[in-house]
Amino acid sequence: MSERQAFMAAIKRMWLNLGRPEASWDAVHDWDYYFRQGVRADDAHIAFQDAINCE
């Protein structure tokens, strides 16, 4: 699994754990933005919290 795939899988798990619809996990936020900024799977929770706070 690539670094990007691992990051996206971590984000998706957190999204689903909040009870959000699976179909919308990659449509609501620009997760690639966080990945391009250097966030990886180990710190995905930081990107996730930032995105949720912006909602």
HUURFEN-V50898 format. One record per residue. N is the residue number from 1. SS is DSSP state (H for helix, E for strand, - for the rest). Layout:
N/SS, N/SS
This chain:
1/-, 2/-, 3/H, 4/H, 5/H, 6/H, 7/H, 8/H, 9/H, 10/H, 11/H, 12/H, 13/H, 14/H, 15/H, 16/H, 17/H, 18/-, 19/-, 20/-, 21/-, 22/H, 23/H, 24/H, 25/-, 26/-, 27/-, 28/-, 29/-, 30/-, 31/H, 32/H, 33/H, 34/H, 35/H, 36/H, 37/-, 38/-, 39/-, 40/-, 41/H, 42/H, 43/H, 44/H, 45/H, 46/H, 47/H, 48/H, 49/H, 50/H, 51/H, 52/H, 53/H, 54/H, 55/-
